[in-house]
Amino acid sequence: RDALAARSPPVRARVVSLPCWEQFEEQPAAYRAAVFAHGRAPVLSVEAAATTGWERYAHASIGMRSYGLSGKGDDVMRHFGFTAEHVAAKGAALVAHYAGRGAVPDLVNRFDVGAPPGEAAAGGAAGH
């Protein structure tokens, strides 16, 4: 967050921790949208593991896209882009991408086709 604020021009950022997908998805859509400011600001997820699942809430993600790497912790983190400088650069690029487009897509309140026939719908009724 400090690295984004230090950029010229500064980029305002909100840092959100999401320790439990299931509990978060049980919350009302209005709450989920408020947490991520959907429709008002792009969301960049930073996950020190696979980015699977973040496509539901993030416009872009930084995370591992392979099975890992052996080495010193700092070297491995840098290899996968988990540095303040890299995250700030990607965050600024994401903001710039949506600047002037009129709107940032709201990923929370979008149409969901629901589960295929014969499978239980996640989070409620199909098509909600």
C-alpha positions as CSV (number, residue, x, y, z in Angstrom):
1,R,0.0,0.0,0.0
2,D,2.8,2.4,0.8
3,A,4.5,1.6,-2.5
4,L,1.3,2.6,-4.3
5,A,1.0,5.8,-2.3
6,A,4.6,6.7,-3.1
7,R,4.0,6.5,-6.9
8,S,3.7,9.6,-8.9
9,P,0.8,10.2,-9.2
10,P,-0.1,8.3,-6.0
11,V,-2.6,5.4,-6.3
12,R,-5.0,5.0,-3.4
13,A,-5.4,1.4,-2.4
14,R,-7.4,-0.7,0.1
15,V,-5.9,-3.9,1.5
16,V,-8.4,-6.7,2.2
17,S,-7.7,-10.1,3.8
18,L,-10.0,-12.9,2.7
19,P,-9.1,-15.9,4.9
20,C,-12.3,-18.0,4.1
21,W,-14.0,-18.1,0.7
22,E,-17.0,-20.0,2.1
23,Q,-17.8,-17.6,4.9
24,F,-17.3,-14.5,2.6
25,E,-19.7,-16.0,0.0
26,E,-22.4,-16.5,2.6
27,Q,-22.5,-12.7,3.1
28,P,-25.1,-10.6,1.2
29,A,-24.0,-9.4,-2.3
30,A,-24.1,-5.7,-1.0
31,Y,-21.6,-6.5,1.7
32,R,-19.3,-8.4,-0.8
33,A,-19.5,-5.5,-3.2
34,A,-18.7,-3.0,-0.5
35,V,-15.6,-4.9,0.7
36,F,-14.1,-4.8,-2.8
37,A,-15.6,-1.5,-3.9
38,H,-16.8,-3.2,-7.1
39,G,-18.0,-1.0,-9.8
40,R,-15.9,1.8,-8.3
41,A,-12.3,0.6,-8.4
42,P,-10.5,-2.3,-10.0
43,V,-9.4,-5.2,-7.8
44,L,-5.9,-6.8,-7.8
45,S,-5.5,-9.9,-5.8
46,V,-2.2,-10.9,-4.4
47,E,-2.1,-14.6,-3.4
48,A,1.1,-16.3,-2.3
49,A,-0.2,-19.5,-3.8
50,A,-2.5,-20.3,-6.8
51,T,-4.8,-17.5,-7.9
52,T,-7.7,-20.0,-8.4
53,G,-10.9,-18.6,-7.1
54,W,-9.9,-14.9,-7.4
55,E,-11.5,-14.7,-10.9
56,R,-14.8,-14.2,-9.1
57,Y,-13.7,-11.0,-7.4
58,A,-10.5,-9.6,-9.0
59,H,-9.9,-7.9,-12.3
60,A,-6.3,-9.1,-12.2
61,S,-4.2,-11.4,-10.0
62,I,-0.6,-11.8,-8.9
63,G,0.1,-15.4,-7.8
64,M,1.9,-18.6,-8.5
65,R,1.1,-20.1,-11.9
66,S,3.4,-23.1,-11.5
67,Y,4.3,-25.7,-8.8
68,G,6.7,-23.5,-6.9
69,L,10.5,-23.2,-6.7
70,S,13.2,-24.2,-4.3
71,G,15.5,-21.5,-2.9
72,K,15.8,-18.8,-0.3
73,G,12.5,-17.3,0.7
74,D,13.2,-13.8,-0.5
75,D,14.5,-15.1,-3.8
76,V,11.4,-17.2,-4.3
77,M,9.0,-14.4,-3.4
78,R,10.8,-12.1,-5.8
79,H,10.7,-14.8,-8.6
80,F,6.9,-14.9,-8.3
81,G,6.4,-11.2,-8.1
82,F,5.6,-10.9,-4.4
83,T,7.5,-7.6,-3.9
84,A,6.0,-4.2,-3.0
85,E,7.5,-2.7,-6.1
86,H,6.0,-5.3,-8.5
87,V,2.6,-5.3,-6.8
88,A,2.6,-1.4,-6.9
89,A,3.5,-1.4,-10.6
90,K,0.8,-4.0,-11.5
91,G,-1.7,-2.1,-9.4
92,A,-0.9,1.2,-11.1
93,A,-1.1,-0.5,-14.5
94,L,-4.5,-2.0,-13.6
95,V,-5.9,1.4,-12.5
96,A,-4.5,3.0,-15.7
97,H,-6.1,0.2,-17.8
98,Y,-9.6,1.1,-16.5
99,A,-9.0,4.9,-16.4
100,G,-11.2,6.6,-19.0
101,R,-13.2,3.6,-19.8
102,G,-16.2,5.0,-17.9
103,A,-16.8,2.1,-15.5
104,V,-15.0,-0.8,-13.8
105,P,-16.8,-4.1,-14.3
106,D,-18.7,-5.2,-11.1
107,L,-17.7,-8.8,-10.6
108,V,-19.9,-9.4,-7.6
109,N,-23.3,-8.5,-9.0
110,R,-23.0,-10.3,-12.3
111,F,-25.2,-12.9,-13.8
112,D,-24.4,-16.5,-12.8
113,V,-25.7,-19.3,-14.9
114,G,-25.7,-21.6,-11.9
115,A,-24.7,-25.2,-11.6
116,P,-25.2,-27.7,-14.3
117,P,-28.3,-29.9,-14.0
118,G,-27.8,-32.6,-11.4
119,E,-25.3,-30.5,-9.3
120,A,-26.1,-28.4,-6.3
121,A,-25.8,-24.7,-7.0
122,A,-23.0,-23.0,-5.0
123,G,-24.3,-20.3,-2.7
124,G,-28.0,-20.7,-3.4
125,A,-30.3,-21.1,-6.3
126,A,-29.1,-21.4,-9.9
127,G,-29.1,-18.2,-12.0
128,H,-29.0,-15.9,-8.9
